[in-house]
Amino acid sequence: MQVTHQLNVLGYLCPIPVAEAKKALRELTTGHILEIIADDPETQHDLPLLIDRTGHELIETREEAGEFFFLVKVLQDD
């Protein structure tokens, strides 16, 4: 899948990464792929919950050198 949008919230602590992800998802349309990059360990728990609650699909999560990557497929326009 091709990433269409990227949200970099490196250096921000909760609740900023979740709030910014929520804002970004509202601005995207069905079929877009959002990559979120964060380094706050809380995002490993909080972002999947947000994505589930907003009705989108969490395609992949991974960690590299203390950074967390989330790929989200937008399933519905907000």
Secondary structure, DSSP 8 states (H G I E B T S, - for coil): ----EEEE-TT--TTHHHHHHHHHHHH--TT-EEEEEE--TTHHHHHHHHHHHTT-EEEEEEEETTEEEEEEE--S--
